Amino acid sequence: MREHKNTPQIRFDGFNDEWVQHDLGELIDIRSAARVHKEQWTKAGVPFFRTSDVVSIYKGQENAKAFISYDVYEELTGKIGKVASGDLLVTGGGSIGIPFLVPNDEPLYFKDADLLWFKNDKKFDGYFFYTFLFSETFKKYIKSISHTGTIAHYTIKQAKATPINTCDKEEQSQIGSYFHRLGSLINKHQQKHEKLSNIKKAMLEKMFPKQGETIPEVRFKGFRGEWVEKKLGELAEIVRGASPRPIEDPKWFDNSSTVGWLRIRDVTEQDGRIHVLEQRISKLGQEKTRVLFEPHLLLSIAASVGKPVVNYVETGVHDGFLIFKKPLFELEFMYQWLKSFEEDWQQYGQPGSQVNLNSDIVKGQVVSIPSKEEQTAIGNYFQKLDALINQHQQQITKLNNIKQACLSKMFV
């Protein structure tokens, strides 16, 4: 019987030695910072990191920054030393165990109690060390020290007891470089996705007339004149979906059926363009609902209110949606207008209460529409933009799945 070897499932060529397990505190110094009082914060100077800064960087978000003066920085680092390139700052409270890899030796200080300082001193490859904190080994350890119902903390003592399996520096370097490249690729697609999403948001505001106006700010060449105001109820026959009751009864469903059952979860996961429906409604269930065999425009009116939907598969529509039948508009144009109006449905709810729409409210909503030709041009523009956004989202999902699989197989 072959002895179990302390090695990862996937490995770069040329590396065969077993990895060695240690407690992290045996290998590096782990410490906190000297206290900085809030009155010592400044509007410029040396960056002063808190948990919120590390979490924001991890999520790719912006947040309000804090700083301290260079004099305060020199005084405090004279007591505890200076953070250096390759060190990690790790969240010790709230969302615990999230790392920030210090990229250079420029002045940087951090909040005591909020963050732990993993003083690398070049004992680890920086990206290997950083990536380890996303590995299954580290996640399991964090879970084991977190107690249900209490505020989570990751203390210096717990950090020093963190189990870590290590390999030689050359193998660390290859692993770190691989995950660095993978992370850069994910970030590249995320930036493009965010840029295109922001372009779409801006164009939705500019290519549809503002409330009370009949001409949009931005228009395709060759189109002029005012748009015509109509109520949605004048542009389509708007009917509510229907649900068999009780909905939990298994007789309403059949996995062999070609007709899917639309749920709000499907709308959220597919961003309104429904190409796949996992749950299938039976012949008996179809008699109790409204079945669409061709693409239609729909609108959610319960739970996540005001989300527009287009079904591209045979769909059973429950009573949480409205269906726009016999439309006098271009489907893609109206889908995008509803996207632009999504947040405005909130005006029909009371502050602090859940918004619930009904067919009368939706039928009475006024919308400005142009000629069919201009509707088509606008719809095509946004459809192409959506396709580009979706391509980057698919790449982000694919690369993140690869990353998660490699994290579980390339660390011990």
C-alpha positions in Angstrom: 0.0 0.0 0.0 1.4 3.4 -1.1 2.1 5.8 1.7 0.2 9.1 1.6 2.6 11.9 0.5 2.1 15.5 1.6 2.0 16.8 -2.0 -0.6 18.7 -4.0 -2.8 17.0 -6.7 -1.5 19.3 -9.4 2.1 20.3 -9.7 4.5 22.0 -12.1 7.0 19.7 -13.8 10.3 19.2 -12.0 9.0 19.3 -8.4 8.8 16.1 -6.5 9.7 16.8 -2.8 7.0 16.6 -0.1 5.6 19.8 1.3 6.3 20.5 5.0 3.7 21.5 7.4 4.3 24.2 10.0 2.4 26.6 12.2 2.7 30.0 10.5 4.2 31.6 13.6 7.2 29.2 13.4 8.2 30.8 10.1 7.4 34.5 10.2 6.7 37.3 12.7 3.1 38.3 13.1 2.3 41.5 14.9 -0.2 44.4 15.2 0.4 48.2 14.9 1.0 50.9 17.5 -2.2 52.8 18.1 -3.2 55.8 16.0 -5.9 58.0 17.5 -8.6 59.3 15.1 -7.6 62.9 15.7 -4.2 62.0 14.2 -5.8 61.1 10.8 -5.2 63.6 8.0 -6.5 64.2 4.5 -3.2 63.5 2.9 0.1 62.0 3.7 0.9 58.3 4.5 -1.9 55.9 3.6 -3.5 54.5 6.7 -5.1 51.1 6.1 -8.2 49.8 7.9 -10.3 46.6 7.4 -12.5 48.6 5.0 -9.6 49.5 2.8 -8.4 45.8 2.5 -12.0 44.6 1.8 -12.6 47.3 -0.8 -9.4 46.4 -2.6 -10.3 42.7 -2.5 -13.8 43.5 -4.0 -12.4 46.0 -6.5 -14.4 48.9 -5.0 -13.6 52.4 -4.0 -13.9 53.7 -0.5 -13.0 56.8 1.5 -9.3 56.8 2.3 -7.5 57.8 5.5 -4.0 59.1 6.1 -1.5 60.0 8.8 1.3 62.5 8.7 4.9 61.5 7.8 6.0 62.7 11.3 3.5 60.3 13.0 4.5 57.5 10.6 8.2 57.9 11.4 7.5 58.0 15.1 5.3 54.8 15.1 7.5 52.8 12.7 10.4 53.6 14.9 8.7 51.5 17.5 7.5 48.5 15.4 9.3 48.7 12.1 8.1 49.4 8.5 5.7 47.4 6.3 7.7 46.1 3.3 7.1 44.7 -0.2 5.8 41.1 0.1 4.3 41.5 3.5 0.6 40.9 4.1 -2.0 42.9 5.9 -4.8 40.5 7.0 -8.2 41.4 8.3 -8.6 40.4 11.9 -12.2 41.5 12.6 -15.5 41.4 10.7 -14.7 39.8 7.3 -11.7 37.9 8.7 -8.8 36.5 6.9 -8.8 38.7 3.8 -5.3 39.6 2.7 -3.7 42.6 1.1 -0.3 42.0 -0.5 2.0 45.0 0.0 3.3 45.8 -3.5 6.3 48.0 -2.7 8.3 49.7 0.1 6.5 53.0 -0.1 5.3 54.4 3.3 2.2 52.6 4.6 0.7 52.2 8.0 -2.3 50.3 9.4 -4.9 50.3 12.2 -4.2 48.2 15.2 -6.8 45.5 16.1 -8.3 45.9 12.5 -5.4 44.3 10.7 -2.6 41.8 11.4 0.8 42.3 9.9 2.4 39.1 8.4 6.0 40.2 8.2 7.3 38.1 5.4 11.0 39.1 5.4 11.2 37.3 2.0 10.6 33.9 3.6 7.8 33.3 1.1 7.2 34.2 -2.5 4.7 37.1 -2.1 2.0 35.9 -4.4 2.3 32.3 -3.2 1.8 33.6 0.4 -1.1 35.9 -0.7 -2.8 33.1 -2.6 -2.5 30.6 0.3 -5.0 32.8 2.2 -7.6 31.8 -0.4 -6.8 28.1 -0.2 -9.1 25.4 1.2 -6.6 24.7 4.0 -6.8 28.3 5.2 -10.6 28.6 4.7 -11.1 25.4 6.9 -8.9 26.9 9.6 -10.8 30.2 9.6 -14.1 28.3 9.8 -12.8 26.2 12.7 -12.0 29.3 14.8 -15.2 31.2 14.0 -18.0 30.6 16.4 -21.6 30.8 15.2 -23.6 33.7 16.6 -20.5 35.7 17.7 -18.5 38.4 16.0 -15.6 36.8 14.2 -12.1 37.6 15.1 -8.7 36.4 13.9 -6.2 37.2 16.6 -2.4 37.2 16.6 -2.4 33.9 18.6 -4.7 32.3 16.1 -2.7 33.6 13.2 0.5 32.1 14.6 -1.2 28.8 15.0 -2.4 28.8 11.3 -1.3 25.5 9.6 0.6 26.0 6.4 2.2 23.5 4.1 5.3 24.9 2.3 7.5 24.0 -0.6 10.8 25.3 -1.8 11.1 28.9 -3.0 11.3 28.0 -6.7 8.0 26.1 -6.6 6.4 28.8 -4.6 7.5 31.3 -7.3 5.9 29.3 -10.1 2.7 28.8 -8.2 2.6 32.5 -7.2 3.3 33.6 -10.8 0.5 31.3 -12.1 -2.1 32.8 -9.8 -0.8 36.3 -10.4 -1.3 35.9 -14.1 -4.8 34.3 -13.6 -5.8 37.1 -11.2 -4.6 39.8 -13.7 -6.7 38.1 -16.5 -9.8 38.1 -14.3 -9.2 41.7 -13.4 -8.8 42.7 -17.0 -12.2 41.2 -17.9 -13.7 42.7 -14.8 -12.5 46.2 -15.8 -13.9 45.8 -19.3 -17.2 44.4 -17.9 -17.4 47.4 -15.5 -16.5 49.9 -18.3 -19.2 48.5 -20.7 -21.8 48.4 -17.9 -21.1 52.0 -17.1 -21.4 52.9 -20.8 -24.7 51.1 -20.9 -26.0 52.9 -17.8 -25.0 56.3 -19.2 -26.6 55.5 -22.6 -29.8 54.3 -21.1 -30.1 57.8 -19.5 -29.2 59.6 -22.7 -31.0 57.6 -25.4 -34.4 57.7 -23.8 -36.2 61.0 -23.1 -36.1 62.2 -19.5 -39.4 62.3 -17.6 -41.6 65.0 -19.1 -39.5 65.3 -22.2 -40.1 63.9 -25.7 -36.7 64.1 -27.3 -33.6 62.1 -26.1 -30.2 63.7 -25.4 -28.4 61.3 -27.8 -29.8 60.0 -31.0 -28.7 58.1 -34.1 -28.1 60.1 -37.2 -31.1 60.4 -39.5 -33.8 60.5 -36.8 -35.6 63.6 -35.7 -38.8 64.9 -34.4 -40.5 64.3 -31.0 -41.3 60.9 -29.6 -45.0 60.1 -28.9 -46.2 59.6 -25.3 -48.3 56.5 -24.8 -49.5 54.5 -21.9 -48.1 50.9 -21.7 -51.6 49.6 -21.7 -52.1 51.2 -25.2 -49.1 49.5 -26.6 -49.8 45.9 -25.5 -52.3 43.6 -24.0 -50.9 43.2 -20.5 -51.9 40.1 -18.6 -50.7 38.5 -15.4 -49.2 35.0 -15.2 -50.9 32.2 -13.3 -49.7 29.6 -10.8 -51.0 26.2 -10.0 -51.9 25.8 -6.3 -50.5 24.6 -4.0 -47.3 25.3 -5.8 -45.3 22.7 -3.7 -47.4 19.8 -5.1 -45.0 17.7 -7.3 -47.8 16.9 -9.8 -47.3 20.3 -11.3 -43.8 19.5 -12.4 -42.1 17.0 -14.7 -38.4 16.9 -15.6 -39.2 15.4 -19.1 -41.4 18.4 -20.0 -40.2 20.8 -22.7 -41.8 23.8 -20.9 -39.8 25.5 -18.2 -41.1 27.2 -15.1 -39.9 30.7 -14.7 -38.8 31.8 -11.2 -37.3 35.2 -10.1 -34.0 33.3 -9.4 -33.7 32.6 -13.1 -34.2 36.3 -13.9 -31.5 37.3 -11.5 -29.0 34.6 -12.6 -29.5 35.3 -16.3 -30.0 39.0 -16.1 -33.4 38.9 -17.6 -32.6 37.0 -20.8 -34.0 33.5 -20.2 -32.2 30.8 -22.2 -32.4 28.0 -19.7 -35.0 26.9 -17.2 -34.0 24.1 -14.9 -37.5 23.5 -13.4 -40.0 22.0 -15.8 -43.8 22.2 -15.6 -46.0 19.2 -16.3 -48.9 19.0 -18.7 -51.3 19.2 -15.7 -49.4 22.3 -14.5 -49.5 23.9 -17.9 -53.3 23.9 -17.7 -53.0 26.1 -14.6 -50.6 28.7 -15.9 -49.8 30.8 -19.0 -47.4 29.1 -21.4 -45.3 31.1 -23.9 -44.0 29.2 -26.9 -42.3 32.2 -28.5 -40.2 35.1 -27.1 -42.3 37.6 -25.1 -41.6 40.7 -22.9 -42.4 40.1 -19.3 -42.1 42.2 -16.1 -41.6 41.0 -12.5 -44.2 42.5 -10.1 -43.5 40.7 -6.9 -40.3 40.0 -4.8 -37.6 41.6 -7.1 -40.0 44.2 -8.6 -39.7 45.8 -12.0 -37.2 43.5 -13.6 -37.8 43.1 -17.4 -37.5 39.7 -18.9 -37.4 38.1 -22.4 -38.0 34.3 -22.7 -36.1 32.5 -25.4 -37.4 29.1 -24.4 -40.8 27.6 -23.9 -41.9 29.1 -20.6 -44.7 28.7 -18.0 -45.2 32.1 -16.4 -46.4 32.3 -12.7 -48.4 35.1 -11.2 -45.4 37.1 -10.1 -45.0 38.3 -13.7 -46.9 40.4 -16.3 -46.8 39.4 -19.9 -46.9 41.9 -22.8 -49.0 40.3 -25.5 -49.8 41.6 -29.0 -47.2 44.4 -28.7 -47.2 47.5 -30.8 -43.5 48.1 -30.1 -40.2 46.5 -30.9 -39.5 44.0 -28.2 -35.8 44.8 -27.6 -36.5 48.6 -27.5 -39.2 48.2 -24.8 -37.0 45.7 -22.9 -34.3 48.3 -22.7 -36.7 51.1 -21.8 -37.9 48.9 -18.9 -34.3 48.4 -17.9 -33.9 52.2 -17.8 -37.1 52.6 -15.7 -36.4 49.7 -13.3 -35.6 51.8 -10.2 -38.5 54.2 -10.9 -41.1 51.5 -10.0 -40.0 52.1 -6.4 -42.2 55.3 -6.4 -45.3 53.0 -6.1 -44.2 51.7 -2.7 -44.3 53.3 0.8 -41.0 54.1 2.5 -39.7 51.0 4.3 -42.3 48.7 2.7 -42.0 46.2 -0.2 -43.1 47.4 -3.6 -45.8 45.4 -5.3 -46.9 46.3 -8.8 -50.2 45.3 -10.5 -51.3 45.3 -14.0 -53.3 48.6 -13.6 -50.2 50.5 -12.4 -48.1 49.1 -15.3 -50.8 49.7 -17.9 -51.1 53.4 -16.8 -47.3 54.1 -16.9 -46.6 56.7 -19.6 -43.7 56.0 -22.0 -42.3 58.0 -25.0 -41.7 56.0 -28.1 -40.2 56.9 -31.5 -40.9 55.4 -34.9 -40.5 51.6 -35.4 -37.2 52.2 -37.3 -35.7 54.2 -34.5 -36.9 51.6 -31.9 -35.1 48.9 -34.0 -31.9 51.0 -34.1 -31.9 51.6 -30.4 -32.8 48.0 -29.6 -30.0 46.6 -31.8 -27.4 49.0 -30.2 -28.2 47.9 -26.6 -28.5 44.2 -27.6 -25.0 44.3 -29.0 -23.8 46.1 -25.9 -25.4 43.4 -23.7 -23.8 40.7 -25.7 -20.3 42.2 -25.1 -21.0 42.6 -21.4 -22.2 39.0 -21.2 -19.1 37.7 -23.0 -16.9 39.3 -20.4 -19.1 38.0 -17.6 -18.8 34.5 -19.0 -15.0 34.8 -19.1 -15.0 36.1 -15.5 -17.1 33.1 -14.4 -15.0 30.6 -16.3 -11.7 32.0 -15.0 -13.0 32.1 -11.4 -14.0 28.5 -11.7 -10.5 27.6 -12.9 -9.0 29.6 -10.0 -11.2 27.8 -7.4 -10.3 24.4 -8.9 -6.6 25.2 -8.9 -6.7 26.5 -5.3 -8.1 23.2 -4.1 -5.5 21.2 -6.1 -2.3 23.2 -6.1 -2.1 23.7 -2.3 -1.9 21.0 0.4 
